[in-house]
Amino acid sequence: MPQQLLIAGTVLFLLSLLVAFAIPVLANPRMGVAVHVAGLQSGMTLWAMGLMWQHLVLSEVAQRTAQFTATAGLYAIFASILLAAVWGASRALPIAGAGHQASRLREMAVTALIAGGSVAITVAVLIVLWGLCASKP
């Protein structure tokens, strides 16, 4: 399981590096910088989880849930910010999106993805915290 988190983190990190090349041609370049940074940080978060995995005391179900929600949540956040940069959406991220606006449907899609991703990664972090607290020092 830690290997899968490390691979997912590395892929996300690579995607973030590649997105940097597209920043000048995005509908909202400032949002492009935001997705680049968010992806780098999210990749490192998955690396950190993969590296600390051996210290967690969790059931198999809790481990699978934490891995899935962490990976899905961080990829959803990355995708939502990338879509906001491509479409010029701003409702979910008003600071990076200042001066831009997309169609109502696109704004709703970005908002749903970022909200779902945020809930998922929060669940994952709570499970990991639980697993760390249950481990012996």
C-alpha positions in Angstrom: 0.0 0.0 0.0 2.7 2.5 0.7 4.2 1.8 -2.7 0.9 2.8 -4.3 0.9 6.1 -2.4 4.5 6.8 -3.5 3.7 6.1 -7.1 0.5 8.2 -7.0 2.5 11.1 -5.4 5.2 10.8 -8.0 2.7 10.9 -10.9 0.9 13.9 -9.4 4.2 15.7 -8.9 5.2 15.0 -12.6 1.8 16.2 -13.8 2.3 19.4 -11.8 5.7 20.0 -13.5 4.1 19.4 -16.9 1.3 21.8 -16.2 3.9 24.6 -15.6 4.7 24.5 -19.3 1.0 25.4 -20.1 0.7 28.3 -17.7 1.1 31.0 -20.3 -1.7 29.7 -22.5 -4.3 29.0 -19.9 -7.5 31.1 -19.7 -6.3 32.1 -16.2 -2.5 31.9 -15.8 -2.7 32.8 -12.1 -4.9 29.8 -11.6 -2.3 27.8 -13.6 0.3 28.7 -11.0 -2.1 27.7 -8.3 -2.7 24.3 -9.8 1.1 23.8 -10.3 1.8 24.6 -6.7 -1.2 22.6 -5.4 -0.1 19.6 -7.4 3.5 19.7 -6.1 2.3 20.0 -2.5 -0.3 17.2 -3.0 2.4 14.9 -4.5 4.6 15.5 -1.5 1.6 14.8 0.8 1.1 11.4 -0.8 4.9 10.8 -0.5 4.7 11.7 3.2 1.8 9.4 3.8 3.5 6.5 1.9 6.6 7.0 4.0 4.8 7.1 7.4 2.5 4.2 6.5 4.6 1.7 8.4 4.0 3.6 11.6 0.2 3.4 11.4 -1.9 0.9 13.4 -5.0 0.5 11.2 -7.3 -2.3 10.1 -7.1 -3.3 6.4 -10.4 -1.5 5.7 -9.1 1.7 7.3 -5.9 1.5 5.4 -7.7 1.0 2.1 -10.1 3.8 2.9 -7.3 6.2 3.8 -5.3 5.4 0.7 -8.3 5.7 -1.6 -9.6 8.9 0.0 -6.2 10.6 0.1 -5.4 9.7 -3.5 -8.8 10.5 -4.9 -9.2 13.6 -2.9 -5.8 15.1 -3.9 -6.3 14.2 -7.6 -9.8 15.7 -7.5 -8.5 19.0 -6.1 -5.7 19.0 -8.7 -8.3 18.4 -11.5 -10.6 21.0 -10.2 -8.0 23.7 -10.1 -6.7 22.7 -13.5 -10.2 22.9 -14.9 -10.6 26.3 -13.3 -7.4 27.5 -15.0 -8.5 26.1 -18.4 -12.1 27.3 -18.2 -11.5 30.6 -16.3 -13.7 29.5 -13.5 -13.4 31.6 -10.3 -16.3 30.9 -7.9 -14.6 28.2 -5.9 -11.2 29.9 -5.8 -12.0 33.7 -5.9 -8.5 35.0 -5.1 -6.7 33.1 -7.9 -9.8 33.5 -10.1 -10.3 37.2 -9.7 -11.4 38.8 -13.0 -12.5 35.6 -14.6 -15.8 33.8 -14.9 -16.9 30.6 -16.6 -20.4 29.3 -17.4 -22.6 28.2 -14.5 -22.2 24.5 -15.3 -18.4 24.8 -15.4 -18.3 26.8 -12.2 -20.5 24.1 -10.6 -18.2 21.3 -11.8 -15.1 23.0 -10.4 -16.9 23.7 -7.1 -18.2 20.1 -6.8 -14.7 18.6 -7.5 -12.9 20.9 -5.1 -15.5 20.3 -2.3 -15.5 16.5 -2.8 -11.7 16.4 -2.9 -11.5 18.5 0.3 -13.8 16.2 2.2 -12.0 13.1 0.9 -8.5 14.3 2.0 -9.9 15.4 5.3 -11.2 11.9 5.9 -7.9 10.4 4.9 -5.9 12.7 7.3 -8.3 11.9 10.2 -7.8 8.2 9.6 -4.0 8.6 9.4 -4.0 10.6 12.6 -6.1 7.9 14.2 -3.5 5.3 13.1 -0.6 7.4 14.3 -2.2 7.9 17.7 -2.9 4.1 18.0 0.8 3.3 17.4 3.3 2.7 20.2 6.1 5.2 20.5 
